Amino acid sequence: MTIPTLAVGQPVPDVLLPLPARPPAPPVSRHRGCYWDHEQGAWRAHAPLPLPRPAPE
């Protein structure tokens, strides 16, 4: 198997370019029921779920 080589001055294909850096992982919360708000950069508590409506009769 041969490894393809590029001549000097030849454009580098996108496949050989390095991948962009991954965004940093959000910090780990010690409080259950919280999530990381990426826009505000802070912890937010989950809103309580609304009670289900009674079924119409």
C-alpha positions in Angstrom: 0.0 0.0 0.0 1.4 3.4 -1.0 0.8 6.6 0.9 -0.2 9.5 -1.4 2.1 12.5 -1.2 1.5 16.1 -2.1 3.8 18.1 -4.4 5.1 21.4 -3.1 2.6 24.1 -3.8 -0.3 21.7 -4.2 -3.4 22.6 -2.2 -4.1 20.4 0.8 -7.4 18.6 0.6 -9.9 19.1 3.4 -9.6 15.5 4.5 -6.0 16.1 5.6 -6.7 19.3 7.6 -6.8 19.0 11.4 -10.3 18.9 13.0 -11.5 22.0 14.8 -11.0 22.0 18.6 -13.8 20.5 20.6 -15.7 23.0 22.9 -14.8 22.5 26.6 -17.1 20.1 28.4 -19.5 21.7 30.9 -18.5 21.4 34.6 -20.1 18.6 36.6 -22.9 19.6 38.9 -23.0 18.3 42.4 -26.7 19.3 42.6 -29.2 16.9 41.1 -31.9 18.5 38.9 -29.6 21.2 37.5 -28.3 21.7 34.0 -25.5 23.9 32.5 -26.9 26.9 30.6 -24.4 27.5 27.7 -25.7 30.9 26.9 -25.4 32.3 30.4 -22.5 30.1 31.5 -24.1 29.2 34.8 -26.1 26.4 36.5 -29.9 26.5 36.2 -32.4 24.5 38.1 -34.9 22.5 36.0 -38.4 24.0 36.0 -40.9 21.7 37.7 -43.1 19.8 35.3 -46.7 21.2 35.1 -49.4 19.0 36.5 -51.3 17.0 33.8 -54.7 18.4 32.9 -57.7 16.3 33.8 -59.1 14.3 30.9 -62.2 15.8 29.4 -65.3 13.8 30.0 
